[in-house]
Amino acid sequence: AMSSILKVDTIKNTGGTTGLTIDNAGTVDFPVNNNITIFGLTSNVTVSSTSLSTLTGWTKFNSQNTHGFKPIGATVNESSGYFTPSKLGLYKVQADLNMYNNSSSSGIRWIEIDLAFTPNGQSEIGGDQYNFIGYEQSDTTYMTGNRVRYYNFNNAGDKVRIRVAASASVLIQGSGASNFDTQIMFEWVAPPQAT
């Protein structure tokens, strides 16, 4: 059997855009496709209404020294709690919310935490994702709510938000000095799909 070896450092599009690089260690990099953005909830937020509202007050992680992370590639932008990527595509969206029971005598029967997606010009999609926080002989009982979804951002008007409501008072923990307890993360995974 005969074998061939192709030796190359960089593969480019005919237009000159670098699409793939391979370093001396054999690490393959797809620089145009490397797109990850993380936001942290800036301050603590108390949720005490049974009506859904948008979780607002986000800070983009943009410092290796402060956050341990800098955005990679084309980033996601945030306005009034709505997130829109600057590069269209299929994204993995993950949210981790750290929270505690503000009640001094009972558990929280439910807290609704939804990742809700709005395709451009269409109705919002998502919702009805619940957790509860028990009362464990303490005025403060902690828990984490995790949400993961894949959304196809194929139009500049597409957006996603976290919406929350609760049966009783819940405090969602913000970043503080260096905790970064509540985060939403966006990872580009594939080109946008046509509707």
C-alpha positions in Angstrom: 0.0 0.0 0.0 1.2 3.4 -0.9 0.6 6.5 1.4 0.9 10.2 0.8 1.7 13.0 3.1 0.3 16.5 2.6 2.3 19.1 4.5 0.6 22.4 5.1 0.4 25.1 7.8 -2.6 27.1 6.5 -5.5 26.5 4.3 -7.2 29.7 2.9 -10.3 30.5 0.9 -9.6 31.8 -2.6 -10.6 35.2 -1.3 -7.7 35.1 1.2 -9.5 34.3 4.4 -7.7 31.8 6.6 -10.0 28.9 7.2 -7.8 26.4 9.0 -4.3 26.4 10.6 -2.3 23.5 12.0 0.5 24.3 14.5 3.7 22.3 15.2 2.0 20.3 17.9 -0.7 19.3 15.4 -3.4 21.5 16.9 -6.1 22.3 14.3 -7.6 25.7 14.6 -10.7 27.0 12.7 -10.3 30.7 13.5 -13.4 31.9 11.6 -15.6 29.4 13.5 -14.2 30.0 17.0 -16.9 32.2 18.5 -17.6 32.1 22.3 -19.1 34.9 24.3 -19.9 34.8 28.1 -21.9 37.3 30.1 -22.3 37.5 33.9 -25.2 38.9 35.8 -23.7 42.1 37.2 -25.6 42.4 40.5 -28.0 40.4 42.7 -31.6 40.4 41.4 -34.6 39.6 43.5 -37.4 37.8 41.8 -40.7 37.9 43.6 -43.4 38.2 40.9 -45.4 35.4 39.5 -45.4 37.3 36.2 -42.5 36.6 33.8 -39.9 39.4 33.3 -36.6 39.7 31.5 -33.5 39.2 33.5 -31.4 42.3 32.9 -28.1 43.8 34.0 -25.4 41.8 32.2 -21.6 42.4 31.9 -19.7 40.8 29.0 -16.6 38.9 30.2 -13.8 40.6 28.4 -10.7 40.3 30.6 -8.4 37.4 31.2 -7.2 38.9 34.5 -10.7 39.8 35.8 -12.9 37.1 34.4 -10.5 34.4 33.3 -12.0 34.7 29.8 -12.0 37.0 26.8 -14.5 36.7 23.9 -13.3 34.5 21.1 -14.2 35.6 17.5 -17.3 37.5 16.6 -19.2 38.3 19.8 -22.7 38.4 21.0 -24.2 41.7 22.0 -26.7 42.5 24.8 -29.4 45.2 25.1 -32.0 45.3 27.9 -31.6 41.6 28.5 -31.9 40.5 24.9 -28.9 38.8 23.3 -28.1 39.0 19.5 -25.0 37.5 17.9 -23.0 39.6 15.4 -22.3 36.4 13.5 -25.3 34.4 12.3 -25.3 30.6 13.0 -26.5 27.8 15.1 -25.5 28.5 18.7 -25.4 26.5 21.9 -26.8 28.7 24.6 -26.2 27.7 28.2 -27.3 29.6 31.3 -26.3 28.8 34.9 -28.2 30.7 37.6 -27.1 30.5 41.2 -29.9 31.5 43.6 -31.2 31.3 47.1 -34.4 31.2 49.0 -35.3 34.6 50.5 -38.1 33.1 52.7 -37.4 32.8 56.4 -39.8 29.9 57.0 -40.7 27.9 53.9 -39.5 26.6 50.6 -40.1 28.2 47.2 -42.6 26.0 45.4 -41.4 27.1 41.9 -39.1 29.5 40.1 -39.5 29.6 36.3 -36.3 30.2 34.3 -36.8 30.2 30.6 -34.4 30.6 27.7 -36.8 32.3 25.2 -35.9 32.8 21.5 -37.5 35.2 19.1 -37.1 34.5 15.4 -37.1 37.8 13.5 -40.7 38.9 13.1 -42.2 35.8 14.7 -43.6 34.8 18.1 -41.2 34.1 21.0 -40.4 30.4 21.5 -39.6 28.7 24.8 -40.7 28.6 28.4 -42.2 26.7 31.3 -38.9 25.4 32.7 -39.1 25.2 36.5 -37.1 24.5 39.6 -37.9 24.7 43.3 -35.9 25.6 46.4 -36.6 23.7 49.5 -36.4 24.9 53.1 -33.7 23.0 54.9 -33.8 24.4 58.5 -32.1 27.5 57.3 -33.1 31.0 56.2 -30.9 30.6 53.2 -31.1 27.5 51.0 -29.1 27.6 47.8 -29.6 26.0 44.4 -28.5 26.3 40.8 -30.7 26.3 37.7 -29.2 25.2 34.4 -30.7 25.7 31.0 -29.2 24.5 27.6 -30.7 25.1 24.2 -29.5 25.2 20.5 -30.9 28.2 18.6 -30.6 28.9 14.9 -29.9 32.6 14.5 -30.3 33.1 10.8 -31.6 36.7 10.7 -30.1 39.8 12.2 -33.3 40.4 14.2 -33.2 37.0 16.0 -32.7 37.3 19.8 -32.8 35.4 23.0 -33.4 36.3 26.6 -33.7 34.8 30.1 -37.2 35.4 31.6 -37.9 34.6 35.2 -40.8 34.5 37.7 -41.2 32.9 41.1 -43.9 31.8 43.6 -42.1 33.7 46.4 -39.0 35.8 46.8 -35.8 34.4 45.3 -32.4 36.1 45.1 -30.4 35.4 41.9 -26.8 36.0 42.7 -24.8 38.4 40.5 -21.0 38.6 40.0 -19.9 40.5 43.1 -16.2 41.1 43.1 -15.1 37.9 41.5 -17.8 35.2 41.9 -19.5 35.2 38.5 -22.3 33.1 39.9 -24.9 33.6 37.2 -23.7 33.3 33.6 -25.1 33.0 30.1 -22.8 31.5 27.4 -23.0 31.5 23.7 -21.0 29.1 21.5 -21.2 29.1 17.6 -21.4 25.5 16.4 -22.5 25.6 12.7 -23.6 27.9 9.9 -27.1 29.2 10.0 -29.8 27.0 8.6 -32.4 28.4 6.2 -36.0 28.5 7.5 
